[in-house]
Amino acid sequence: MQISKYSAPEFDPYGDARQTETDDGWRAPVAAAPLSAVLAIPGSKSLTNRELVLAALADGPSTLHAPLWSRDSELMIEGLRALGTRFERVPGHGGFGDDLRVTPADELLGSTTIDCGLAGTVMRFLPPVAALALGPTMFDGDEHARQRPMSGVIQGLQALGVDLDDDRRGTLPFTVHGTGAVGGGELVIDASASSQFVSALLLSAPRFERGLDLRHAGERVPSMPHIEMTVENLRARGVEVESPEPGRWIVAPGPIRAIDVDIEPDLSNAAPFLVAALVAGGSVTITGWPAETTQVGAQLAKILPLFGARVEVEGGRLTVHAPEGRDGRGIRGVDLDLSEAGELAPNLVALAALADEPSTITGIGHIRHHETDRLAALTAEINGLGGTVTELDDGLRIEPAPLHGGPWRAYADHRMATSGAIIGLAVPDVIVDDIATTGKTLPQFTGLWEQMLA
């Protein structure tokens, strides 16, 4: 069955935001009054794409309830379909599109090409799956995808005996010549460039003949909560996973159980809306907030109070209140290590650019290798609006400065686009050149933004 376009048909992904489009881009709306918004956010991209891989490798059909429908998840679906997985949309009740029934292939087959777009989860999670298929699978993606680090996955698979031809580039494009089996066993990789290198190998490891005993050798692994998410997803499907010491993971060979899964809202995609309460004043509530989660976005409940917010978590709802009486003024500066939550950095840097005090945000050198070089991009765009941002080896220094309107480049990066929207709440005439790039993980962004401001 052909899956339709990623934007859910019953939910207009642009809503009323067309009213703010210009020939040059999307004019970010200024907050005219303090906010009082209650919003639901679509499913987690990180959880959706992990569960898609596990469902495709499971011992029977699984159903994903309230999955994310976006470009990244669409690319994952299409990649798995190319290897033989079957998908069926079934009526859902989450408000952002259908649920998804996933039926594993009787036998994974290669002899195909997979378009990774700019999705790190696709370019990293699917090569080990392709190694379990019969026949060659060629991987490629968007232009910038060819610059994203892939060495941990490429060298890891090669060390496990997989025939992977990358012409020694260490990046896309490359071809995996699958033989239907991977021996597995002991493996050492350097995952300091991306935690996804570890997750990619762990997700397919139960299907390796000897499982996997994976060690990391190198500098600190960034975004460790994402690896913890992968481990929990595996264990929920009956896979035996141990981590006897930091930087080592042991996955036993065996079946991956077919289960039905409820996908949590994407807490990282909630970040721009929660940050907006500090910028515009008032409050923003996100519904469906899980009591326990492995998502890094949950750290917002502890991070935003450092900027001066008051945060309440109760009854499956998280509410961020601006400092009482400030109406968005008096945002505090922070000294923040975001090594475990680098994906939150762009939105938090945008918030820091509107603060009354200096901020230093570190532990984020690895985000130079995300959808774009986010450190360079944030520096260029904020300084282009009159800001004072200095790029550090491992982060950014943000000094208070009056900002003015002007163009904001998104660099085909969803989090750069939403960061421009945050600045635009307080600064008139900020024009984001490519707001549609939010469709990578949140096609409904502009509609939800307008709903929040209404």
Backbone torsions as a table, in degrees:
resi	resn	phi	psi	omega
1	MET	NA	134.0	-179.0
2	GLN	-79.7	127.0	177.0
3	ILE	-80.1	134.7	-178.9
4	SER	-74.4	176.0	-178.2
5	LYS	-57.0	152.4	-166.9
6	TYR	-67.1	-25.7	179.5
7	SER	-73.6	126.0	-175.5
8	ALA	-60.7	128.6	-171.2
9	PRO	-63.4	-28.8	-177.5
10	GLU	-86.1	0.6	-177.3
11	PHE	-130.7	114.0	-179.4
12	ASP	-68.0	116.0	-174.4
13	PRO	-67.5	-16.5	-179.2
14	TYR	-109.9	-14.0	176.2
15	GLY	50.1	-134.5	-179.5
16	ASP	-85.0	3.0	-174.1
17	ALA	-68.1	-15.1	176.9
18	ARG	-58.6	-25.5	-179.9
19	GLN	-65.0	-19.3	-176.7
20	THR	-106.0	7.4	178.7
21	GLU	-75.0	145.9	174.3
22	THR	-127.5	175.6	177.5
23	ASP	-63.7	-25.6	-176.4
24	ASP	-95.9	-10.4	-177.9
25	GLY	152.8	-152.6	-176.0
26	TRP	-106.8	118.4	-179.8
27	ARG	-79.6	112.6	-176.7
28	ALA	-64.4	127.0	-178.5
29	PRO	-70.9	139.6	176.5
30	VAL	-85.1	139.3	176.7
31	ALA	-73.0	118.1	-177.3
32	ALA	-87.4	-14.2	-177.1
33	ALA	-157.2	162.0	175.1
34	PRO	-57.1	148.7	-174.5
35	LEU	-86.0	155.9	171.0
36	SER	-151.4	75.1	-168.6
37	ALA	-118.5	143.8	172.2
38	VAL	-125.7	119.3	-171.7
39	LEU	-129.1	148.3	166.6
40	ALA	-105.4	143.1	-177.1
41	ILE	-116.2	138.5	177.6
42	PRO	-61.9	174.1	-171.6
43	GLY	-63.8	159.8	-178.6
44	SER	-69.0	129.6	174.9
45	LYS	-66.1	-43.6	-178.2
46	SER	-61.6	-44.5	179.5
47	LEU	-70.3	-42.4	-178.7
48	THR	-59.4	-47.8	-175.2
49	ASN	-73.0	-30.5	173.2
50	ARG	-67.3	-45.0	-178.0
51	GLU	-68.8	-30.3	175.1
52	LEU	-62.5	-44.6	179.1
53	VAL	-63.9	-47.7	-178.0
54	LEU	-64.7	-38.4	178.0
55	ALA	-64.7	-35.7	179.8
56	ALA	-69.9	-24.4	-178.7
57	LEU	-101.8	2.7	-173.5
58	ALA	-76.8	175.1	-177.0
59	ASP	-91.4	12.2	177.6
60	GLY	-178.9	-179.5	-178.6
61	PRO	-69.0	145.1	175.0
62	SER	-126.5	155.1	174.1
63	THR	-119.5	130.0	175.2
64	LEU	-100.3	117.4	178.8
65	HIS	-92.6	131.1	-179.7
66	ALA	57.8	46.3	176.2
67	PRO	-70.3	163.0	173.9
68	LEU	-77.4	131.5	170.7
69	TRP	-107.7	106.8	-176.6
70	SER	-154.6	178.0	179.3
71	ARG	-61.3	-44.3	-178.0
72	ASP	-61.8	-44.9	-179.5
73	SER	-71.5	-33.3	176.3
74	GLU	-62.9	-42.0	178.3
75	LEU	-64.1	-38.1	177.4
76	MET	-64.7	-44.4	178.3
77	ILE	-59.6	-47.6	-177.6
78	GLU	-65.1	-36.9	178.2
79	GLY	-65.2	-44.0	179.0
80	LEU	-69.1	-35.8	176.7
81	ARG	-62.3	-39.0	179.9
82	ALA	-60.8	-26.3	179.1
83	LEU	-90.8	-2.2	173.4
84	GLY	117.0	-5.3	178.5
85	THR	-68.6	144.1	180.0
86	ARG	-109.3	141.1	-177.2
87	PHE	-128.4	143.8	176.7
88	GLU	-140.8	125.9	174.8
89	ARG	-77.8	133.8	177.3
90	VAL	-128.2	152.3	-176.0
91	PRO	-55.8	134.1	179.5
92	GLY	-116.5	173.2	-177.1
93	HIS	-128.4	15.0	-176.0
94	GLY	-87.3	-11.6	178.8
95	GLY	89.3	-6.0	-178.5
96	PHE	-125.2	28.2	177.0
97	GLY	121.4	-176.8	-173.8
98	ASP	-75.3	162.7	163.8
99	ASP	-79.0	175.4	-174.2
100	LEU	-138.6	124.0	175.3
101	ARG	-95.9	126.1	-175.7
102	VAL	-117.3	122.3	178.9
103	THR	-116.0	117.5	-179.0
104	PRO	-61.7	153.0	175.6
105	ALA	-69.6	145.9	172.6
106	ASP	-61.0	-34.5	176.4
107	GLU	-151.9	124.8	178.9
108	LEU	-68.9	132.2	-177.6
109	LEU	-125.8	133.5	176.4
110	GLY	-88.4	-127.4	-176.0
111	SER	54.3	48.5	-176.3
112	THR	-151.5	175.7	177.2
113	THR	-124.3	138.1	179.2
114	ILE	-117.1	124.9	176.3
115	ASP	-90.0	116.4	-177.6
116	CYS	-89.6	-8.2	-174.7
117	GLY	55.8	-127.0	175.0
118	LEU	-119.2	21.5	-173.7
119	ALA	-87.9	112.1	178.7
120	GLY	-61.4	-37.7	-180.0
121	THR	-63.8	-35.4	-179.5
122	VAL	-72.8	-48.0	-175.9
123	MET	-68.5	-21.8	-177.9
124	ARG	-103.4	-37.0	-176.3
125	PHE	-78.3	-29.8	-172.7
126	LEU	-85.4	-26.6	177.0
127	PRO	-57.2	-41.5	175.8
128	PRO	-63.5	-32.5	175.6
129	VAL	-66.6	-42.3	179.1
130	ALA	-63.8	-29.3	177.3
131	ALA	-66.4	-23.3	177.7
132	LEU	-86.9	-4.1	-179.9
133	ALA	-94.0	163.6	176.0
134	LEU	-94.9	119.0	176.6
135	GLY	110.0	166.9	-177.0
136	PRO	-77.8	141.9	174.2
137	THR	-128.2	121.5	-179.2
138	MET	-95.7	132.2	-179.5
139	PHE	-113.1	133.9	173.5
140	ASP	-153.8	176.5	-178.3
141	GLY	-164.3	-160.8	178.6
142	ASP	-62.1	166.3	-176.3
143	GLU	-56.8	-46.0	-177.8
144	HIS	-71.5	-21.6	178.4
145	ALA	-60.4	-28.3	-179.8
146	ARG	-71.6	-8.3	177.9
147	GLN	-101.4	-7.6	-176.1
148	ARG	-79.7	141.0	-176.5
149	PRO	-61.9	136.7	178.9
150	MET	-135.3	0.7	-168.7
151	SER	-60.2	-37.8	-178.1
152	GLY	-60.5	-40.4	178.8
153	VAL	-75.4	-46.7	-177.6
154	ILE	-61.0	-54.3	-178.2
155	GLN	-67.4	-33.7	177.7
156	GLY	-63.0	-47.6	179.5
157	LEU	-65.1	-41.2	178.6
158	GLN	-61.6	-39.1	179.3
159	ALA	-66.9	-24.1	176.7
160	LEU	-86.1	4.4	176.9
161	GLY	92.4	8.1	178.7
162	VAL	-78.4	135.3	176.8
163	ASP	-80.1	100.0	-179.2
164	LEU	-124.7	119.8	-175.5
165	ASP	-106.0	108.8	177.6
166	ASP	-120.8	14.2	-177.6
167	ASP	52.0	30.0	177.4
168	ARG	62.4	23.9	178.7
169	ARG	-80.0	-34.2	-174.4
170	GLY	76.4	14.0	-179.4
171	THR	-143.7	175.0	167.2
172	LEU	-62.6	153.8	-6.9
173	PRO	-82.3	158.2	174.8
174	PHE	-156.3	168.3	-179.4
175	THR	-126.6	129.4	174.4
176	VAL	-98.6	120.9	179.2
177	HIS	-96.7	88.6	-175.5
178	GLY	-73.2	144.9	178.1
179	THR	-115.9	4.1	-179.8
180	GLY	91.6	-4.7	-178.8
181	ALA	-155.5	151.3	173.5
182	VAL	-130.5	130.6	-176.5
183	GLY	-65.1	-42.1	-177.5
184	GLY	76.5	-154.4	-178.4
185	GLY	104.2	-150.0	-176.2
186	GLU	-79.5	141.9	-178.0
187	LEU	-153.9	138.7	174.9
188	VAL	-121.2	128.6	176.7
189	ILE	-134.0	165.5	171.7
190	ASP	-103.9	109.8	-178.2
191	ALA	-105.8	20.8	-176.2
192	SER	-69.4	-18.4	178.8
193	ALA	-84.4	-25.3	-178.2
194	SER	-166.3	130.9	174.1
195	SER	-66.0	-19.5	-179.8
196	GLN	-64.5	-23.2	176.0
197	PHE	-60.4	-43.3	179.6
198	VAL	-68.4	-49.9	-178.6
199	SER	-58.5	-39.3	-179.0
200	ALA	-58.0	-45.0	-177.7
201	LEU	-75.6	-36.2	-179.9
202	LEU	-66.1	-38.4	-175.5
203	LEU	-61.0	-38.9	-179.5
204	SER	-91.8	-11.5	-172.5
205	ALA	-56.7	-35.0	179.0
206	PRO	-60.7	-23.2	-180.0
207	ARG	-88.9	-5.9	174.4
208	PHE	-72.8	147.9	-174.5
209	GLU	-59.4	-37.4	179.4
210	ARG	-113.0	18.6	-175.3
211	GLY	64.8	-147.7	-177.2
212	LEU	-152.7	134.2	170.8
213	ASP	-116.8	95.5	-169.6
214	LEU	-103.8	130.4	176.0
215	ARG	-121.1	142.1	172.7
216	HIS	-97.4	131.2	175.6
217	ALA	-126.4	115.1	-178.5
218	GLY	152.6	-162.3	178.9
219	GLU	-70.2	-180.0	-177.8
220	ARG	-55.3	136.9	175.5
221	VAL	-76.4	124.8	177.4
222	PRO	-76.5	160.4	172.4
223	SER	53.5	48.6	178.8
224	MET	-56.0	-33.2	177.9
225	PRO	-57.4	-27.3	177.9
226	HIS	-68.6	-34.4	175.8
227	ILE	-69.8	-40.2	176.7
228	GLU	-61.1	-36.2	175.5
229	MET	-61.4	-45.9	179.5
230	THR	-60.1	-44.4	179.6
231	VAL	-61.2	-44.3	-179.9
232	GLU	-65.8	-38.4	177.1
233	ASN	-62.1	-41.0	178.0
234	LEU	-65.0	-46.9	-178.2
235	ARG	-62.9	-35.4	178.7
236	ALA	-63.3	-21.7	178.8
237	ARG	-101.7	20.2	173.3
238	GLY	81.9	11.2	-179.7
239	VAL	-85.7	136.4	178.3
240	GLU	-85.1	114.7	-179.1
241	VAL	-128.0	130.4	176.1
242	GLU	-124.1	151.1	172.2
243	SER	-133.1	82.2	-171.7
244	PRO	-68.4	-16.3	179.3
245	GLU	-157.9	158.5	178.9
246	PRO	-56.9	134.5	177.5
247	GLY	80.9	15.2	177.6
248	ARG	-138.1	134.9	-179.8
249	TRP	-135.4	132.1	-179.8
250	ILE	-119.4	120.2	179.0
251	VAL	-113.2	123.2	179.5
252	ALA	-78.9	143.9	175.5
253	PRO	-69.1	149.1	178.8
254	GLY	155.8	179.1	-177.4
255	PRO	-70.5	152.6	171.6
256	ILE	-104.0	116.0	-172.0
257	ARG	-70.3	138.0	173.8
258	ALA	-77.9	125.3	178.9
259	ILE	-141.0	163.2	170.6
260	ASP	-93.8	137.5	-170.7
261	VAL	-127.8	133.7	170.9
262	ASP	-93.4	119.7	-179.3
263	ILE	-84.8	125.7	178.1
264	GLU	-68.9	155.5	170.3
265	PRO	-58.3	152.8	-178.7
266	ASP	-80.1	104.2	-175.2
267	LEU	-70.9	-28.2	175.6
268	SER	-71.3	-35.3	175.8
269	ASN	-71.2	-16.5	174.3
270	ALA	-75.2	-17.0	-172.4
271	ALA	-55.0	-50.9	-176.9
272	PRO	-60.7	-32.8	-179.4
273	PHE	-72.0	-40.3	178.4
274	LEU	-69.4	-39.9	176.4
275	VAL	-61.1	-33.9	-177.5
276	ALA	-58.6	-31.4	179.5
277	ALA	-62.2	-36.7	178.0
278	LEU	-70.6	-36.5	-176.6
279	VAL	-75.6	-45.3	-173.5
280	ALA	-95.4	-15.3	-172.8
281	GLY	87.9	170.2	-179.7
282	GLY	83.4	-142.5	-176.3
283	SER	-147.8	154.0	173.5
284	VAL	-134.6	131.5	179.1
285	THR	-115.6	133.9	173.8
286	ILE	-108.7	125.3	179.8
287	THR	-87.8	163.0	178.4
288	GLY	73.6	19.5	-178.1
289	TRP	-70.9	121.6	-175.1
290	PRO	-72.6	145.9	178.3
291	ALA	-68.8	-36.2	176.2
292	GLU	-133.9	140.7	-177.5
293	THR	-161.3	158.6	171.9
294	THR	-99.6	1.5	-179.1
295	GLN	-70.9	137.7	179.7
296	VAL	-69.1	-23.1	179.1
297	GLY	-60.5	-21.2	177.6
298	ALA	-61.3	-21.7	-180.0
299	GLN	-68.1	-13.5	177.1
300	LEU	-59.0	-30.6	-179.4
301	ALA	-63.1	-26.9	178.3
302	LYS	-99.4	-27.9	-176.2
303	ILE	-77.4	-44.9	-173.4
304	LEU	-64.3	-32.1	173.5
305	PRO	-60.7	-25.5	176.9
306	LEU	-64.0	-28.6	177.5
307	PHE	-85.0	-4.9	178.7
308	GLY	113.2	-0.8	-178.2
309	ALA	-74.8	158.1	167.1
310	ARG	-109.3	126.9	-173.9
311	VAL	-118.5	134.1	175.3
312	GLU	-122.4	134.0	174.6
313	VAL	-124.2	116.1	-176.3
314	GLU	-159.7	135.0	173.3
315	GLY	58.9	38.1	179.2
316	GLY	72.9	20.9	178.1
317	ARG	-132.2	137.2	172.6
318	LEU	-113.6	127.4	-179.7
319	THR	-120.8	131.8	174.2
320	VAL	-109.0	124.2	176.7
321	HIS	-107.5	137.0	171.1
322	ALA	-66.5	155.3	175.7
323	PRO	-52.4	131.8	-172.6
324	GLU	-58.4	127.6	177.8
325	GLY	83.2	-3.5	-175.5
326	ARG	-92.5	-27.8	-178.3
327	ASP	48.8	48.0	174.8
328	GLY	90.2	-4.6	178.4
329	ARG	-94.1	159.1	175.5
330	GLY	75.9	31.0	174.8
331	ILE	-65.5	129.7	-176.7
332	ARG	-78.4	152.8	168.4
333	GLY	-79.4	161.4	-177.9
334	VAL	-136.8	157.7	168.7
335	ASP	-121.2	102.3	-162.3
336	LEU	-130.2	130.9	173.0
337	ASP	-99.2	114.2	-177.6
338	LEU	-109.8	30.8	-176.4
339	SER	-61.4	-28.2	179.7
340	GLU	-91.7	-9.0	-173.6
341	ALA	-140.9	48.1	-176.4
342	GLY	-60.0	-27.4	-178.2
343	GLU	-68.4	-17.0	176.2
344	LEU	-83.0	-13.7	-171.1
345	ALA	-58.0	-47.4	-176.5
346	PRO	-56.7	-45.6	-179.9
347	ASN	-67.5	-36.7	179.6
348	LEU	-72.9	-33.1	174.9
349	VAL	-65.9	-40.7	176.2
350	ALA	-59.7	-41.7	177.0
351	LEU	-63.0	-44.5	-179.6
352	ALA	-62.3	-30.3	179.2
353	ALA	-67.9	-16.9	179.1
354	LEU	-103.2	4.5	-177.5
355	ALA	-79.2	164.1	178.6
356	ASP	-91.0	-4.2	-176.1
357	GLU	-132.5	158.5	178.8
358	PRO	-67.9	155.0	175.9
359	SER	-135.0	148.4	171.2
360	THR	-128.1	120.9	-179.4
361	ILE	-118.7	117.7	-173.8
362	THR	-125.3	-177.1	-177.4
363	GLY	76.0	17.6	-172.9
364	ILE	-124.8	24.4	177.3
365	GLY	-59.0	-30.0	-177.4
366	HIS	-67.9	-17.9	-178.4
367	ILE	-77.9	-0.8	168.2
368	ARG	-62.1	-21.5	-174.3
369	HIS	-109.4	20.0	176.0
370	HIS	-83.6	-149.4	-176.5
371	GLU	-54.1	-32.2	170.3
372	THR	-144.9	179.3	171.3
373	ASP	-75.1	94.2	-171.3
374	ARG	-68.1	-29.2	178.2
375	LEU	-67.5	-46.7	178.7
376	ALA	-66.2	-39.7	-177.8
377	ALA	-66.5	-45.5	179.4
378	LEU	-63.5	-41.2	178.2
379	THR	-60.6	-47.5	-177.3
380	ALA	-64.6	-44.3	-173.6
381	GLU	-75.1	-41.4	179.1
382	ILE	-68.4	-43.4	178.2
383	ASN	-65.0	-30.8	177.0
384	GLY	-65.9	-20.7	176.6
385	LEU	-99.7	13.7	177.2
386	GLY	100.1	4.0	-178.1
387	GLY	-77.2	175.3	178.4
388	THR	-130.8	91.2	180.0
389	VAL	-119.2	132.7	178.2
390	THR	-116.8	130.1	179.8
391	GLU	-81.4	128.8	177.7
392	LEU	-105.3	170.8	177.9
393	ASP	-58.4	-37.6	-172.7
394	ASP	-126.8	21.9	-178.5
395	GLY	172.0	-152.7	-176.5
396	LEU	-138.9	146.4	171.6
397	ARG	-111.5	125.2	-175.7
398	ILE	-119.0	119.3	179.6
399	GLU	-103.8	146.1	176.8
400	PRO	-60.4	138.7	178.0
401	ALA	-161.9	144.0	176.8
402	PRO	-69.4	130.5	-178.9
403	LEU	-102.4	153.7	176.9
404	HIS	-128.9	166.7	-179.7
405	GLY	-70.5	169.1	179.4
406	GLY	154.7	-177.3	-179.8
407	PRO	-72.5	146.1	176.3
408	TRP	-129.2	114.8	-179.3
409	ARG	-84.9	136.5	-178.3
410	ALA	-93.2	-18.4	178.2
411	TYR	57.8	32.3	-176.9
412	ALA	56.5	27.6	-175.1
413	ASP	-118.2	117.0	-176.3
414	HIS	-58.9	-37.3	-177.5
415	ARG	-78.1	-26.1	170.8
416	MET	-68.1	-38.4	179.4
417	ALA	-63.7	-45.5	-179.3
418	THR	-69.9	-27.5	176.5
419	SER	-67.0	-36.9	174.5
420	GLY	-63.2	-37.6	177.6
421	ALA	-64.4	-37.8	178.2
422	ILE	-62.7	-48.5	178.3
423	ILE	-57.9	-41.2	-176.8
424	GLY	-66.1	-17.8	175.3
425	LEU	-62.4	-32.3	-176.1
426	ALA	-109.8	-16.0	-174.8
427	VAL	-120.6	114.5	-179.1
428	PRO	-64.2	150.5	171.0
429	ASP	66.7	33.8	167.4
430	VAL	-84.8	123.3	-175.0
431	ILE	-117.8	110.4	179.8
432	VAL	-82.2	124.3	-171.7
433	ASP	-71.0	-25.2	-174.3
434	ASP	-147.0	70.7	179.8
435	ILE	-67.5	-22.7	-179.0
436	ALA	-64.8	-16.4	178.8
437	THR	-67.1	-13.8	173.7
438	THR	-63.5	-17.1	176.0
439	GLY	-62.0	-11.9	177.0
440	LYS	-58.2	-42.4	179.8
441	THR	-133.8	-10.4	-177.8
442	LEU	-150.8	78.1	-178.5
443	PRO	-59.4	-23.4	-177.0
444	GLN	-88.1	11.1	-170.3
445	PHE	-55.1	-53.5	-173.1
446	THR	-67.6	-34.6	176.2
447	GLY	-64.2	-42.0	177.9
448	LEU	-68.1	-35.9	178.5
449	TRP	-62.3	-46.2	177.9
450	GLU	-65.2	-38.4	177.8
451	GLN	-61.8	-41.8	178.2
452	MET	-61.5	-44.1	-177.6
453	LEU	-72.6	-23.3	178.7
454	ALA	-73.3	NA	NA
